Amino acid sequence: RVNPDQLAKLISMVESGKINSLSGKRVLKKMVETGESPTVIVDADGLHQVSDKLQIVQAIEEILDQNPLQVAQYVGGKETVSNWLFGQVMRKMRGKASSHIVKDELDAALVDLQSKSGT
């Protein structure tokens, strides 16, 4: 059911960052099931990747505000907590945020918190 042009379009959407790889897998599965084009599926299911730094930073700030214990653990030296916080941000963004931007912005926010705490 998936023709080469549709597959090429899906690959292009993933490579260009319009959707992430997880969404790409979901779209491919639906393409096989329905024969619809990737563009139609992405639009209908709202799978566009969020790359807006402002939106991502707002989500990070909310997660950091809602999890003072984990932030304190990070500031206290338990750096692996950043992975948990990353997961919480991605969960809040429903997996649609650009993971690279989330990681960069979260790392910057945590470094800022560490410097403000004097550690």
Summary of the structure (lengths in Angstrom):
residues: 119
radius of gyration: 17.7
end to end distance: 57.2
largest distance: 59.0
contacts: 333
relative contact order: 0.13
helix: 73%
strand: 2%
